[in-house]
Each structure stands twice: as C-alpha cells, then as structure tokens.
Amino acid sequence: MTGLSANIITSKNRAMPSWPRCTVDYYYFGMDLTQGAGNNYFPAFTNDSLTGSSLKIDTQTPTTAIYYYNGQGVQVTTGVWNGGFTVAEAWSDADQWVAFYMDGVDNKLYCLVMDYSPNPDKYRMVSVDKDGTVVLETAALQNTNTALSNNQFTQTSTPILYRVGGVDGTGNFRFDKDGANTDDDDAGTPYDGVRLEINTSGSTVNGVAANTIVETTDGFWPNNLYHYSALPSMMGPTANNIRGGPDHIFTSDYRLLNSPGGNLVNMDTAKMVWETQWGLHCPFVPNTTFVNMKALPWLGNYHFHPVSSSTMKGGVEFERAAIHNFMDELAVFYGIL
C-alpha cells in the first residue's frame, strides 16, 4: 500500500486501489464473520480484565439496550450493564441512540443520544465505562436545523462521530450532517452542511465551552460552496482532508462487483464523486441483494456493519490509518486530490 503525505502530487497513471487488509486486533465473544443488522458484537473496553469481552449493539433498531458480555458469553451486570444499558439510563430524557464512538484511550463508549419529544429535538453526549458508570458529558442542546431531527444510529444518512485530529482521547467531537441547509435551517437543497461541535473536555476548545454542544450556522463546506446531492455518513477526514465512505453493495453475488458503492469529497475544494465504485477487492461478502452499511469508530479502527435488514459476511474491521490512506488513494484515482 502506497503511503501518501499531505500536498500529494497526482499521477496521470492512476490505478484504482485495493482495499487494505482487514484486522482482527481483538478476540471477543460473539465475534463472527456473519454480520446481521440486529445482532452485532464489538470488542469491549481495553482496560477491563475480562478477556474476550464484547458489547452487543442492535444496528437495526435505535432504541434497543446495549449488552456487555465476558469472553464466556456471561452477561456483565455491573452498574447500568445490569439487564442491558438502555437509552433512558444514558439520559432520562433520551429516546434513541444517534451515534457511538468507542475511545481506546479514554476507555469510554461515547453515546450521542436524542430526545425527540420537544420540537425541535435535543442532543446530548454521554459516556459509559466498563463499571457501568454513566457520565453526562455535555449539557443538552436543542437544535434549530430540522435536518438534525430524528437522526438514528441505524440510518446511513446519520453521520458518524469523529474527533478533531483523529486521535482517541483528545479533541472535540464533531457530528457533520451533510444534507442540511443552514441558510434556511432545514433539510432542503442546496446543501452546505450543519455541524455539531461537541466539547467533552474541562476547558474551552475550538471556541466551544467545556461540556457543551454548539450548532454551526454557516455550514462547513469551503468557500461558501453548496451541493445539490446529500452524502451519506462519512469517515475521515484524512491527512489530505478527504472524507467519505461506502454505503451499499448492489448484489448478493459479490463476484459480479467485488467492491461497494460509495462517496468521496475533498473538504478543501468541495470536489466529489458520488455513488461510485469504492475500491477493488473489498472483503465484504453480502448475504442479501442490497446491503446498506456504515462504520463505527471503534478503538482506533473502523468497524463496518450492516444497517436496516441487511446481512453481510467477511472481514469488517480496519485500522483507521489504513482506511484513511486508502481513501486518499481513491481520491487520487478519481482526480479530486
């Protein structure tokens, strides 16, 4: 795999890159090459003493409790893990899970949750650790942009969380909704995107006070540019400020198209490719005719999983640096970097 640095020099002899090698950094209970939308297991906290422990997350229903198991499949019952960690235990007003980020340095599962009882909805960032202790990391924010209404973890249109700088344990979180118009505070075209800047630290960062969430009012695309088509949830940004990701596989016979479809965008220039072939030799093997997918940022990796009623097999976990490098190579191939 070719390493890429910032300010990359493009080549006229581009070749579509192959997917990086998947990784299995952890053994964990429930680890299985069949990924079903209602039955996904992820490696648990790196600082626990339970070898092979895991978290079970329902990636089909955004209200189901999260369960914690040791390596023998016995449910952990410490703190809120007793009987499963519910969204109401995360925050008494919360109705559904919106996004997750498992931080391997903080040893916390960060959970962005939503209260959709008021209009517009309210967001709050919380966390839980191996001991089942919940922390309300931020105050609640009632969003103004209706594009942020009713976002669910189980939808490809719902963003994934990322940390500024891309390093666990440091920096603000961001939640970037591409399909949003900040001029009209709605989900209509044209799109300039709306961002939630989430500060879980004890000090002011990026102009955001500690333990608060701020909603941007002027979008996040460069040079006041707008888009007609909204992009699904995006990984990144890479060292070259590329974001994007795969969101579907068209066919259950992966030999016909050994790659998913996806999107890439250069966040410096706003040049993009949309619903295009996303690399060669993808290790995902779809079980159903049309697989919807997204990634969870998990212990320094990206852990892919199906959403809706999709099912897939194959290697699903990749090092974050390897995926970012692959995205940069794809951007070179498509001429947007």
GULOLO-890678 format. One record per atom (N, C-alpha, C): x, y, z. Coordinates in steps of 0.1 Angstrom, whole numbers, padded with zeros to 4 digits, always signed. Each point is the difference from the previous one (the first is absolute). Example, Ala and Ser with C-alpha at 12.3 -4.5 7.8 and 13.67 -1.06 7.14 Angstrom:
2
+0132-0057+0078;-0009+0012+0000;+0009+0012+0000;-0004+0011-0007;+0009+0011+0000;-0008+0011+0008;
REM end
This chain:
337
+0009-0012+0000;-0009+0012+0000;+0009+0012+0000;-0003+0009-0009;+0009+0012-0001;-0004+0010+0010;+0010+0006+0007;-0002+0010+0010;-0002+0013-0007;-0009+0008+0005;-0002+0013-0006;+0002+0011+0011;+0005+0011-0004;+0002+0011+0009;-0009+0012-0004;-0001+0010+0008;-0008+0012-0003;+0006+0006-0013;-0008+0008-0007;+0005+0007-0012;+0005-0010-0010;-0007-0011-0002;+0004-0011-0009;+0001+0005-0014;+0009-0006-0007;+0002+0003-0015;-0007-0011-0007;-0010+0003-0008;-0008-0010-0007;+0008-0005-0012;-0005-0012-0005;+0007-0007-0011;-0010-0002-0011;+0004+0001-0013;-0009-0003-0011;-0002-0015-0001;+0008-0008+0005;-0001-0014-0001;-0006-0006+0013;-0012+0004+0003;-0007-0004+0012;-0006-0014-0002;+0000-0008+0010;-0007-0013+0000;-0009+0000+0013;-0012-0005-0002;-0009-0001+0011;+0006-0009+0011;+0001+0005+0012;+0007-0007+0011;-0009-0011+0005;+0006-0010+0006;-0007-0011+0007;-0002+0003+0015;-0010-0006+0005;-0002+0002+0015;+0012-0004+0008;+0002+0006+0011;+0011-0004+0009;-0004-0014+0006;+0010-0006+0006;-0003-0012+0007;-0008+0002+0013;-0010-0008+0002;-0008+0002+0012;+0009-0005+0012;-0005+0003+0012;+0008-0003+0012;-0010-0006+0010;+0006-0009+0008;-0007-0005+0012;+0009+0002+0012;-0001+0012+0005;+0009+0004+0011;-0004-0006+0013;-0013-0005+0001;-0005-0005+0013;-0007-0013-0002;+0001-0009+0010;-0010-0011+0000;-0011+0005+0009;-0013-0002-0004;-0011+0004+0009;-0012-0010-0003;-0007-0002+0011;-0012-0008-0001;-0010+0005-0010;-0005-0009-0008;-0010+0004-0011;+0007+0003-0013;+0013+0000+0000;+0008+0003-0012;-0004-0010-0010;-0005+0004-0012;-0005-0009-0010;+0001+0007-0013;+0002-0007-0011;+0002+0006-0013;-0014+0003-0006;-0011-0004+0007;-0013+0004-0005;-0005+0012+0008;-0002+0011-0007;-0005+0012+0006;-0015+0002-0003;-0008-0001+0010;-0014+0002-0002;-0004+0013+0007;-0010+0007-0006;-0003+0014+0005;-0005+0000+0014;-0006-0011+0005;-0005+0000+0014;+0009-0008+0009;+0012-0004-0004;+0008-0009+0008;+0015+0003-0002;+0005+0011+0003;+0014+0004-0002;+0007+0001+0014;+0012-0006+0000;+0008+0000+0012;+0013+0008-0004;+0005+0008+0010;+0012+0008-0001;+0009-0002+0012;+0013+0000-0002;+0009-0002+0011;-0003+0011+0011;+0001-0004+0013;-0004+0008+0011;+0013+0008+0004;-0001+0006+0012;+0010+0009+0005;+0014-0006+0001;+0010+0007-0004;+0014-0005+0000;+0005-0001+0014;-0006+0007+0010;+0006+0000+0013;-0007-0009+0010;-0009-0008-0005;-0007-0010+0009;+0009-0013+0001;-0004-0008+0010;+0008-0012+0002;-0007-0012-0005;-0010+0002-0008;-0009-0011-0006;+0005-0003-0014;+0009-0010-0001;+0005-0004-0013;-0011-0004-0009;+0000+0006-0012;-0010-0004-0010;-0013+0007+0002;-0001+0010+0008;-0013+0007+0003;-0005+0008-0012;-0013+0002-0001;-0006+0007-0011;-0012+0008+0004;-0004+0009-0010;-0013+0007+0001;-0008-0005-0011;-0013-0002+0003;-0010-0004-0011;-0008+0012-0002;-0001+0005-0013;-0007+0011-0004;-0010-0003-0011;-0012+0003+0001;-0010-0002-0010;+0001+0011-0010;+0005-0004-0012;+0002+0011-0011;-0012+0001-0009;-0011-0006+0004;-0013+0001-0007;-0010+0009+0007;+0000+0000+0013;-0009+0008+0008;+0007+0009+0009;-0003+0013-0001;+0008+0010+0007;-0004+0002+0015;-0009-0009+0005;-0004+0002+0014;+0003-0012+0009;+0006-0010-0006;+0003-0013+0007;+0012+0002+0010;-0001-0006+0011;+0011+0001+0010;+0013-0006-0005;+0011+0004+0005;+0014-0005-0003;+0004-0010+0011;+0005-0012-0004;+0003-0010+0010;+0015-0003+0000;+0005-0003+0012;+0014-0002+0002;+0002-0014+0005;+0010-0007-0007;+0002-0014+0003;+0015-0003+0002;+0003-0009+0009;+0014-0005+0002;+0003-0010-0011;+0012-0005+0000;+0004-0009-0011;-0007-0013-0001;-0007-0004+0011;-0007-0012+0000;-0015+0002-0003;-0004+0012-0004;-0013+0003-0003;-0009+0002+0011;+0006+0003+0012;-0008+0003+0012;-0002+0015+0001;-0013+0004+0002;-0003+0015-0001;+0006+0007+0013;+0007+0011-0003;+0005+0008+0011;-0012+0008+0006;+0000+0001+0013;-0012+0006+0007;+0005+0012+0009;+0012+0005-0002;+0004+0011+0008;-0006+0013-0004;-0005+0008+0010;-0005+0013-0003;-0012-0001-0010;+0000+0009-0010;-0011+0000-0010;+0000-0011-0009;+0011-0008+0000;+0001-0012-0009;-0010-0011+0005;-0005+0001+0012;-0010-0010+0005;-0013+0001-0008;-0002-0011-0007;-0012+0000-0008;+0001+0007-0013;+0012+0005-0003;+0002+0008-0013;-0001+0015+0003;+0009+0007-0007;+0001+0015+0001;-0010+0006-0009;-0010+0006+0006;-0011+0006-0008;+0003+0014-0003;-0007+0005-0011;+0002+0014-0004;-0005+0010+0011;-0010-0005+0008;-0005+0008+0011;+0009+0001+0011;+0009-0011+0002;+0010+0000+0010;+0012+0009-0004;+0001+0002-0013;+0011+0010-0005;-0004+0014+0004;-0013+0003-0002;-0006+0013+0003;-0015-0002+0002;-0005+0004+0011;-0014-0003+0003;-0010+0005-0011;+0004+0011-0007;-0009+0006-0010;+0003-0006-0014;+0010-0009-0002;+0003-0005-0013;-0009-0010-0005;-0003+0000-0013;-0009-0009-0007;+0008-0010-0009;+0011+0004-0005;+0007-0009-0010;+0015+0003-0001;+0007-0011-0004;+0015+0002-0002;+0002+0007-0014;+0009+0009+0000;+0003+0007-0013;+0014-0004-0005;+0010-0001+0008;+0013-0003-0005;+0008-0005+0012;+0011-0008-0003;+0009-0006+0010;+0014+0003-0004;+0009+0000+0010;+0014+0001-0002;+0007-0007+0012;+0006-0012-0003;+0007-0007+0010;+0015+0005+0001;+0004+0007+0010;+0013+0006+0001;+0009-0008+0008;+0011-0005-0006;+0009-0009+0006;+0010+0007+0010;+0001+0013+0000;+0008+0007+0010;-0008+0004+0012;-0012+0006-0002;-0008+0003+0011;-0007-0012+0006;+0000-0011-0007;-0007-0012+0004;-0014+0002+0004;-0007+0007-0010;-0014+0004+0002;-0007-0003-0014;-0012-0004+0001;-0009-0001-0011;-0008+0014+0000;+0003+0009-0009;-0007+0012-0001;-0013-0002-0008;-0011+0005+0004;-0013-0002-0006;-0007+0014-0002;-0002+0003-0012;-0009+0011-0003;-0014-0004-0001;-0008+0006+0009;-0014-0004+0001;-0009+0011-0003;-0013-0003-0002;-0010+0010-0004;-0013-0001+0008;-0005+0012+0003;-0013+0001+0006;-0009+0006-0011;-0009-0008-0006;-0008+0005-0011;-0014+0004+0004;-0002+0001+0013;-0013+0005+0005;-0003+0015-0003;+0010+0008+0003;-0002+0014-0004;+0002+0002-0015;-0004+0012-0005;+0002+0003-0014;+0006+0014-0001;+0013+0001-0004;+0008-0011-0006;+0006-0009+0011;+0007-0010-0005;+0006-0010+0009;+0011+0005+0009;+0004-0007+0010;+0011+0003+0008;+0011-0011-0001;+0013+0004+0000;+0011-0009+0000;+0008+0001+0013;+0006-0011+0004;+0009+0000+0011;+0010-0011-0001;+0013+0003+0004;+0010-0010+0000;+0002-0005+0014;+0000-0014+0001;+0002-0007+0012;+0011-0010-0002;+0005-0006+0011;+0009-0011-0001;-0002-0010+0010;+0005-0012-0002;-0001-0011+0009;+0013-0008+0000;+0004-0005+0012;+0013-0007+0000;-0003-0015+0004;+0011-0007+0002;-0001-0015+0003;-0008-0002+0013;+0001+0009+0009;-0007-0002+0013;-0015+0004+0000;-0005+0004-0012;-0014+0004-0001;-0003+0013+0006;+0010+0009+0000;-0001+0014+0005;-0003+0009-0012;-0011+0007+0001;-0004+0009-0011;+0004+0015+0004;+0005+0007-0010;+0004+0014+0002;-0008+0008-0010;-0007+0010+0004;-0006+0010-0009;+0011+0009-0004;+0006-0002-0012;+0012+0007-0004;-0003+0014-0004;-0012+0003-0005;-0004+0013-0004;-0014+0004+0005;-0003+0012+0000;-0014+0005+0001;-0007-0004-0012;-0014+0000+0001;-0008-0003-0012;-0001+0013-0009;-0001-0003-0013;-0001+0011-0010;-0012-0002-0008;-0009+0010+0000;-0012-0001-0009;+0004+0006-0013;+0001-0009-0010;+0005+0004-0014;-0011+0009-0006;+0005+0009-0009;-0009+0008-0008;-0002-0005-0014;+0010-0007-0006;-0001-0004-0014;-0008-0013+0000;-0011+0000-0008;-0008-0012+0000;+0006-0012-0007;+0011+0002-0007;+0008-0012-0005;+0005-0008+0011;+0002+0005+0012;+0005-0007+0011;-0011-0008+0008;-0012+0001-0005;-0012-0006+0007;+0000-0015-0003;-0003-0008+0010;-0002-0014-0001;+0011-0008-0007;+0012+0004+0002;+0012-0008-0005;+0001-0012+0009;+0002-0011-0007;+0001-0013+0007;+0013-0007-0003;+0006-0007+0009;+0012-0007-0001;-0001-0010-0012;-0012-0005-0002;-0003-0011-0010;-0002+0005-0014;+0002+0013-0003;-0002+0005-0013;+0014+0004-0006;+0002-0003-0013;+0012+0004-0007;+0001+0015-0002;-0011+0007+0001;-0001+0015-0001;+0005+0007+0013;+0000-0008+0011;+0004+0006+0012;+0016+0000+0001;+0006+0011+0003;+0015+0000+0001;+0005-0009+0011;+0013-0003-0002;+0008-0006+0011;+0008+0010+0007;+0003-0002+0012;+0008+0009+0008;+0015-0001-0004;+0007+0011+0001;+0015+0000-0001;+0005+0010+0009;+0013-0002+0004;+0007+0010+0008;+0009+0008-0008;+0000+0013+0003;+0009+0009-0007;+0014-0004+0002;+0008-0002-0011;+0013-0005+0000;+0001-0015-0001;-0011-0007+0001;-0001-0014-0003;+0008-0009+0010;+0001+0005+0013;+0008-0008+0010;-0010-0002+0012;+0000-0013+0004;-0008-0003+0012;+0005+0008+0012;-0009+0004+0009;+0003+0006+0013;+0003+0015-0001;-0002+0006-0011;+0003+0014-0001;-0008+0007-0011;-0003+0012+0003;-0007+0008-0011;-0015+0000+0001;-0007+0010-0005;-0014+0000-0001;-0005-0011-0009;-0013-0004+0003;-0007-0009-0010;-0007+0009-0010;-0003-0006-0011;-0008+0007-0010;-0010-0010-0006;-0011+0006-0004;-0012-0008-0005;-0004+0009-0012;+0004-0004-0012;-0002+0008-0012;-0011-0005-0009;-0011+0007-0001;-0011-0004-0008;+0001+0007-0013;+0003-0007-0011;+0002+0005-0013;-0013+0006-0006;-0010-0008+0001;-0013+0003-0006;-0008+0010+0008;+0006+0012+0001;-0007+0011+0008;+0003+0013-0007;-0010+0009+0002;+0002+0014-0005;-0001+0009+0012;+0012+0007+0003;+0000+0009+0011;-0007+0013-0002;-0001+0004-0013;-0007+0013-0002;-0014-0001+0004;-0007-0011-0003;-0014-0002+0003;-0003-0009+0012;+0011-0005+0006;-0001-0008+0012;-0009-0013-0003;+0003-0006-0012;-0008-0011-0003;+0007-0010-0008;-0006-0011-0005;+0006-0011-0007;-0002+0002-0015;-0003+0012-0005;-0002+0002-0014;+0012+0004-0007;+0001-0002-0013;+0011+0005-0008;-0001+0015-0002;+0012+0006-0003;+0013-0006-0001;+0006-0003+0014;+0010-0009+0000;+0006-0004+0013;+0013+0007+0003;+0002+0005+0011;+0013+0005+0005;+0004-0007+0013;-0008-0009+0005;+0003-0008+0012;-0002+0008+0013;-0003-0008+0010;-0001+0005+0013;+0009-0008+0010;+0006+0006+0009;+0010-0007+0009;-0004+0002+0014;+0000-0011+0008;+0000+0001+0014;+0015-0002+0005;+0005+0010+0007;+0013+0000+0006;-0002-0003+0015;+0006-0012+0004;-0003-0005+0014;+0012+0000+0008;+0000+0007+0011;+0012+0002+0008;-0002-0008+0013;+0007-0011+0002;-0001-0008+0012;+0012+0002+0010;+0008+0010-0003;+0011+0003+0009;-0003+0010+0011;+0010+0003+0008;-0003+0009+0011;+0004+0014-0003;+0002+0003-0013;+0005+0014-0003;-0007+0004-0014;+0002+0012-0003;-0006+0005-0013;+0009-0005-0012;-0006-0007-0010;+0007-0005-0011;-0007+0004-0013;+0008+0005-0010;-0006+0005-0012;-0011+0010+0002;+0001+0008+0010;-0010+0010+0003;-0012-0005+0006;+0000-0013+0004;-0012-0006+0006;+0003-0003+0015;-0009+0005+0008;+0002-0001+0015;+0000-0015+0004;+0006-0003+0011;+0001-0014+0005;-0014-0005+0002;-0001-0013-0004;-0012-0008+0003;-0013+0006-0006;+0002+0005-0012;-0012+0006-0007;+0001-0005-0015;-0012+0001-0007;-0001-0002-0014;-0004+0013-0007;+0006+0003-0011;-0003+0012-0008;-0004-0004-0014;-0010+0006-0005;-0004-0003-0014;+0005+0012-0009;+0006-0004-0011;+0005+0010-0009;-0012+0007-0008;+0003+0012-0004;-0011+0007-0007;+0004+0003-0015;+0012-0003-0004;+0004+0004-0013;+0006-0012-0008;-0004-0012+0003;+0005-0012-0007;+0015-0003+0002;+0004-0010-0007;+0015-0004+0002;+0007-0002-0014;-0007+0002-0011;+0006-0001-0013;+0009+0012-0002;+0011-0001-0007;+0009+0011-0002;-0005+0011-0010;+0004+0012+0002;-0002+0011-0009;-0015+0002-0003;-0008-0003+0010;-0015+0002-0001;-0006-0008-0012;+0006-0011-0002;-0005-0009-0011;-0012-0008+0005;-0009-0004-0009;-0012-0008+0003;+0000-0012-0009;-0007-0011+0004;-0002-0012-0008;-0015-0002-0002;-0002-0007-0011;-0014-0004-0004;-0003-0013+0007;+0009-0010+0000;-0002-0013+0005;+0006-0001+0014;-0008-0006+0009;+0005-0003+0013;+0008-0013+0001;+0011+0000+0008;+0008-0012+0001;-0004-0007+0013;+0000-0014-0001;-0002-0007+0013;+0012+0002+0010;-0001-0007+0011;+0010+0002+0010;+0014-0002-0005;+0009+0008+0005;+0014+0000-0005;+0010-0003+0010;+0010-0007-0004;+0012-0002+0009;+0010+0011-0003;+0011+0000+0007;+0010+0011-0001;-0002+0011+0010;+0007+0011-0003;+0008+0004-0011;+0014-0007+0000;+0005-0002-0012;+0014-0006-0001;+0010+0011+0001;+0013-0003-0001;+0010+0010+0001;-0001+0010-0011;-0006-0004-0011;-0002+0009-0012;-0014+0006+0000;-0007-0001+0011;-0014+0005+0002;-0010-0005-0010;+0001-0014-0002;-0010-0007-0008;-0009-0007+0010;-0013+0000-0003;-0010-0007+0008;-0009-0008-0009;-0007-0009+0005;-0009-0009-0008;-0001-0014+0006;-0005-0009-0008;-0002-0013+0004;-0009-0008-0009;+0000-0014+0001;-0009-0008-0007;-0013+0000+0008;-0011-0002-0007;-0013-0001+0006;-0009-0011-0004;+0004-0007-0011;-0008-0011-0005;+0008-0010-0009;-0005-0012-0001;+0004-0009-0010;-0012-0004-0008;+0001+0000-0013;-0012-0001-0009;-0005-0015+0000;+0009-0010+0000;-0004-0013-0003;+0004-0010+0010;-0008-0011+0002;+0004-0010+0009;+0011-0009-0005;+0002+0000-0013;+0012-0007-0006;+0011+0009-0001;+0009+0000+0010;+0011+0010+0001;+0010-0002-0011;+0000-0011-0007;+0009-0002-0011;-0003+0009-0012;-0012+0004-0001;-0004+0009-0011;+0005+0014+0001;+0002+0004+0012;+0005+0014+0003;+0007-0001+0013;+0013-0003+0000;+0007-0002+0012;+0004+0013+0007;-0010+0009+0001;+0002+0012+0007;-0013+0007+0003;-0001+0007+0011;-0013+0007+0002;-0001+0014-0007;-0011+0006+0001;-0002+0013-0005;+0002+0010+0011;+0005+0012-0003;+0002+0010+0011;+0003+0014-0006;+0005+0008+0009;+0002+0014-0003;+0013+0005+0006;+0005+0010-0007;+0013+0007+0005;-0002+0015-0003;+0006+0008+0009;-0001+0014-0002;+0013+0006+0006;+0005+0010-0007;+0012+0007+0004;-0005+0012+0008;+0002+0001+0013;-0005+0010+0008;+0006+0014-0002;+0011+0000-0007;+0007+0013-0003;-0006+0006-0012;-0004-0008-0010;-0005+0006-0013;-0015-0003-0002;-0006-0009+0008;-0013-0005-0002;-0002-0008-0013;+0010-0004-0007;-0001-0009-0011;-0004-0014+0006;-0008-0007-0007;-0005-0013+0005;-0003-0010-0011;+0000-0012+0003;-0007-0011-0008;-0010-0006+0009;-0011-0004-0006;-0012-0004+0007;-0005-0013-0006;-0003-0010+0009;-0006-0013-0004;+0009-0006-0010;+0013-0001+0002;+0009-0006-0009;+0007-0012+0005;+0007-0008-0008;+0007-0012+0004;+0010+0004+0010;+0000-0007+0012;+0008+0004+0011;+0011-0010+0003;+0010+0000-0010;+0012-0009+0002;-0003-0014-0005;+0011-0007-0001;+0000-0014-0004;+0003-0010+0011;-0005-0012-0002;+0003-0011+0009;-0005+0002+0015;-0012+0005+0001;-0006+0002+0013;-0002-0013+0007;+0003-0002+0012;-0002-0013+0007;-0014-0002+0005;-0010+0010-0002;-0014-0002+0004;-0006-0010-0010;-0008-0009+0006;-0007-0010-0008;-0015+0001+0003;-0008+0007-0008;-0014+0002+0003;-0008-0013+0000;-0009-0001+0009;-0010-0011+0001;-0013+0003-0007;-0003+0013-0002;-0012+0004-0005;+0002+0008-0013;-0011+0002-0007;+0002+0006-0013;+0005+0015+0000;-0004+0007+0010;+0005+0014+0002;+0003+0002+0014;+0013+0002+0003;+0005+0002+0014;+0002+0015+0002;-0006+0006+0010;+0003+0013+0005;+0010-0001+0012;+0010+0008+0000;+0010-0001+0010;+0005+0014+0005;+0007+0000+0011;+0007+0011+0005;+0011-0005+0010;+0008+0009+0004;+0011-0003+0009;-0002+0006+0014;+0005-0007+0010;+0001+0005+0013;+0015+0003+0003;+0003+0012+0006;+0014+0002+0004;+0002-0007+0014;+0009-0010-0001;+0000-0009+0012;+0015-0004+0003;+0005+0005+0011;+0013-0004+0006;+0011+0003-0011;-0001+0011-0006;+0010+0004-0010;-0002-0006-0014;-0010-0008-0001;-0003-0006-0013;-0014+0005-0006;-0003-0005-0012;-0013+0001-0005;-0006-0013+0000;-0012-0002+0006;-0006-0013+0000;-0013+0001-0008;-0001-0006-0012;-0011+0001-0008;-0011-0010+0004;-0012+0004-0003;-0012-0008+0004;-0011+0003-0009;-0009-0009-0002;-0012+0002-0009;-0011+0008+0009;-0008+0008-0007;-0011+0006+0006;-0013-0004-0007;-0011+0004+0005;-0013-0004-0005;-0001-0016+0002;-0005-0007-0010;-0001-0014+0002;+0010-0008-0008;+0011+0007-0003;+0011-0006-0008;+0008-0010+0008;+0007-0009-0007;+0009-0009+0006;+0012-0002-0008;+0012-0001+0006;+0012-0002-0008;+0010-0008+0008;+0010-0005-0008;+0011-0008+0006;+0013+0006-0004;+0011-0006+0005;+0013+0005-0004;+0007+0008+0011;+0013+0004-0003;+0007+0009+0009;-0006+0014+0000;-0003+0005+0012;-0007+0012+0002;+0007+0011+0008;+0012-0003+0005;+0007+0009+0009;+0013+0004-0006;+0003+0013-0001;+0012+0005-0006;+0007+0011+0008;+0013+0001+0000;+0007+0010+0007;-0004+0014-0006;-0002+0009+0008;-0004+0014-0004;+0010+0006-0010;+0013-0002+0003;+0010+0006-0009;+0000-0007-0013;-0003-0013-0001;+0000-0007-0012;-0012+0004-0009;-0011+0002+0006;-0012+0005-0007;+0002+0014-0005;+0006+0009+0008;+0002+0013-0004;+0010+0001-0012;+0010-0008+0000;+0010-0001-0011;-0007-0005-0013;-0009-0010+0002;-0007-0005-0011;-0009+0010-0006;-0007+0008+0008;-0009+0011-0005;+0008+0010-0007;+0012+0004+0004;+0009+0009-0007;+0003-0005-0014;+0004-0013+0000;+0003-0006-0013;-0012-0001-0010;-0012-0002+0006;-0012+0000-0008;-0002+0015-0006;+0002+0009+0009;-0002+0014-0004;+0010+0004-0012;+0012-0005+0001;+0010+0002-0011;-0006-0007-0013;-0004-0012+0001;-0006-0007-0011;-0011+0008-0007;-0009+0005+0008;-0011+0007-0006;+0003+0015-0003;+0012+0004+0003;+0004+0014-0004;-0005+0011+0008;-0004-0003+0012;-0005+0011+0009;+0011+0004+0010;+0012-0007-0001;+0011+0003+0009;+0012+0001-0009;
REM end
